[in-house]
């Protein structure tokens, strides 16, 4: 059954990926009505997350952010489909690198780095765009999909322009194996870890567990940590900025590293909240009682 669904859906996705962005966004507007207005996909989760994250905002303000978020989400879905066939020229048009000084510096020093970021903006287009500039070899950490056919398709989408992947369970093993390469390993560090093996902090006004793996690996390898910010000044355009967050992780406490990248992401979300992934059940765990 998995194979049948895959082979039925794949040609449709490929055809969609060939459409120009202006047509893609017309489809996105239709998808917005279906996903948000008709189905109400995870609207309760999104509304609760927004209310808890921004208690100072009025009901009307929360509603506006929620509406804008669902428009962004539908764009994100179709923009991600676009990565099946997007050209380097199109990538450079729709994803602009604004400040990449941190990467320039360590590329010249032949120093591998760790990237921290969140599900903010379009991280799929941002990763693909990274492959088009003479920086480090990008490795992205990912969760393999249960459906092996769609997992193979996503693997192709993320690597077709030159990037590489680590399955999450193989991350540290792969990074150690590739120590002789000049690499940038991307940790999207805003997912929900086990509450018992996490660093706990206040994030968006809520007690929140944070993965400690990023900090542990950075300390072990002493790779500088670069925070990558993806903003969306207008529909169809993303801007990418880099910022050196930690230069020598070996000399810093792991919890402090986790706190730094979490607070930096929080700042971006507060600036442009509609382009963060609010459908994620980020706060499903409660802090264990000591």
ZIRANOR-V492965 format. One record per helix or strand. SS is the DSSP state (~ for helix, > for strand). FROM is the first residue (numbers start at 1). LEN is the number of residues. If there is no record, write none. Layout:
BEGIN
SS,FROM,LEN
SS,FROM,LEN
END
This chain:
BEGIN
~,2,16
~,21,19
~,43,11
~,59,24
~,88,7
>,95,5
~,101,8
>,113,5
>,120,1
~,123,8
>,137,6
~,148,12
>,164,4
~,168,10
>,183,6
~,195,3
>,199,5
>,206,5
~,213,9
>,224,11
>,237,10
~,249,3
~,254,18
~,273,3
>,276,1
END
